[in-house]
């Protein structure tokens, strides 16, 4: 077994205004990785730029490659929740789609709380996976119908607990504007342009808002705003989109660099 991630050369068609979703595939099974590469190879907007078969390789690939999305098999780590946290600490711009062997409510909720952008079964249909990759790349979390139910129920349960002074929390005008942008599905770069500041300042404001409202991430923030009518635009915050192929597994739409070789 190799000790460094297997690399895949990026397609040379990168001129002009074309943009490719750069994907790193981390999975224990070589045949599964090969299958994903074949699926993505026929798509005009997705390129596999690297792959890994162990957790250490995955950490190295996430650090060395300028990927947009990491497809991460949960079985790569003894504690996948902690692994997701560490990967996002190391590569905060990377979006994680976690592959699970079977549906698991506790794991799904914990992965989302720790920042996973999508959670899918290894049995997912290729068309749905492609839809997932594109939506996650555009800033939208992805869950199947059962996962959405789990998240909504967890939030409703949280909402029935005593909140103390939380209901009296007031946001500053700028915090309110940023939260409004989040509930409209805007990414940090777009919010920074709207507000007239930098992405880092937006991130700082969001951390303060999370602390004020007692939420952990963009998903919980949008759901909290929807339930408590924090901003006027929250009606757009948590819509469920049906995949284009008509499957019964919808995606939850909530808003929450050149590759290098690893030798």
N, C-alpha and C positions, 0 to 999 in steps of 0.2 A: 504494500500500500504506500502510495506517495505521501510525502509530508507537506506538500504545498498544493494549493488549489490548482486544478486542471484549468488551463486557459483556453479560451475560444477567441479567435481573431474576430474583431468587429468588422462588419461589412463595410466596404469602402464607399458606399453610396451615402456620404455624409456631407455633401456640399450644399450650398445654397441655404434655404430656410428649412430644410427637412429636419425633423426632430424624431429621434428614435427613443423608445423606452428601453433603457439599458437594464438588463436583468441578470442577476447572479442566481444560479440554481444550487442549493445546498441540500443534498439528499443522500442517504446511505446507499441507495440502490443505483448502480450504474445504468441499468436498463431504464429506470424511471427518468434519470437525467437525460438519457439519449432520447427518450420519447418526448420529453418537453422541448428539447432542442428542435426536433422534427416539427412539432406543432408550431413553434414560434418562427421557424425558418421560412414558412410560406406567408408570414404576415409582413406587410410593408412597414409597419411602425414599431416592431419589437425586435430587439437584438439580444441574444445571449452573449455576454461578454466574459463570463467566467463561471466556474462551478467548483463545488467542494463536496467532500464525502465524510468529513469529520467536523466536530465543533471547532477545533483549533484551526482547521483549514478555513472554516467559515469566517472566523474572526479575522484571519489574515486577508481573506478575499474582500471582506467588507471594508477593511482599512486601506487596501492597496488599489482596489478598483473604484472607479467613479460610477457606481451603479445608482439607478433610480429605485429599483425594487429588488429586494432579496426574497426569494422563495425559500423558506426555511422549514425543514421537516422537524417537527417537535421531538421526534425520537432521537435526533442528533444529540440532545442534551438530557442528562439525568433530571435536571430541573429546567424545563423549557421556559418557564416564566422568568426565572432569573437570567437565563441566557438572552431572552428578548430584551430585558432591561439593560444588560451589559452591552449588547449590540447597538442599542439606540444611544447609550451613553457614549460609546466609541464613535458611532457614525450617525449623528442626529438627523442628517438630511436624508438618510436611507429610509425607505418605506418597507415594512415587513409584512409579507403574506405568509402566515403559518399554516403548514400542512399537518393535519391531525389524522390519526388512524381511525378514530371513531368520534362521534359526537359526545362531548363531555361538558356539562353545564359549568361546573366549577372552573375547569381549565379555560373555557371560552371567556368567562367573566374576568378571570385573573389576567389572561393575555391582553384583553382590551384595556384593563386598568393600567397595565404596564406599558401600553403604547402600541401594541400590534395594530396594524392598519387593516388587516384582513385575516380571516380564519376560514379555511376551506378543508374539506375532506379530501383524502388522497383519491377517492372515487369520483371526484368532480368531473363532469363532462368537459371536454376541451373547449367548447364554445363558451361555457360559463366561466372557465378559468381565464380565457382571453378577455371576457367582459370584466372580470374581477381585476385583472392587471391594468386595464385601461382606466377603470374608475379609480382604483387606488392611486395610479399615477397622477390623476387629475385632482387628487386631494380628498377623495371620498372613501370612508371606511366601507368594508364589505362584510356582510354576514348573510347566511342563509336564513330561511324563514324561522327555523327553530332558534337560531342564535339571536335573532331580533326579539323573539318572544322572551328569551332568557334575560336579555339586557333590559327590556321594558319592565319586566316583572321585578328585576333587581332594583330598578330605579323607583318603581312604585312603592316597593317595600321600604326603600330608604326614605321616601317622601312621607311615610306614615310615622316615622320615628320623631321624637321630640327634637325640635330644631333650635330651641332657645332663642337667641337673638338673631339667628340667621335670617329670618323672614324680614327683619328690619334693616338688613344690610342695604346700603345705598352705593351705587356706582358713581364715579365722577363722570362728567360729560364725555371725556375722552375714552374712559373705560367702557361707557355705554355704547359709544360709536364703534369701538373695536369689537365688542360682543355682538353688536348688530351685524357687523361684517361677517363674523364667524358664522352666525346663524343663517346667513345668506350663501354660505358655502365658499367664501373667499379664502384664498391661501394667504399666508403671511406677507408675501411679496405684494400681492394685490392690496391687502389692507394697508401696508406701509405707504403705497402710492396714494390711496384714498385719504389717509390721515395726514400725509405729508411728513413722514418720519422714516426710520430705518426698520428693517426686519428685526434686528436685535431689540430695538425699543418695543416693538409689537410683542415679541416674546416675553419681555420683562413685564409688560402690562398684563399679559395673559396669566403669567404666574401669580401676579397680585390678585387678579380676579378669581383664579382657582382657589387661592387661600381664603378670600373673602366669602365665597359662596360654598366652600367646603366640597368642591368637586376635584376630580383627579385629572381630567383631560377634556379635549374638545367635545367628545361624545357626551360625557356627563354634563358639560356646560350647556350644550344645545338642548339636551333633554330637560335640564333644570329650568332653562329660560322658557321652554315650551310650556312646562307645567305651571310656572309661576308668573308668566307674562312679564319677564324682566324688560324686554325691548319690544317695540311695536312690530318688528319684522320677523318675530319668531315663528309665525305661521309657515314660513318657508324652511324652518330649521331641520325638521326630521321627516322628510318624505321618503316613502318606500318606493323604489323603482323596480318595475318588473323587467327582468332580462329580456332582450330583444327576441330570443328564441322561444319565448312563451313558457319557459320553465316555471315551476311553482316555487322556485327559490329566488326571492328578490334580494336586492342589495340595499342596505341602509345608507342613505345619503346624508351625511353630516360632516361638516368641515371640523374638525377638532382644533464627472467633470471629465474630461477625456480619460478613457481607461488606460491603465498601465498594466504591464505584464508582471506576474509574480514568478520569479525564476526559481 
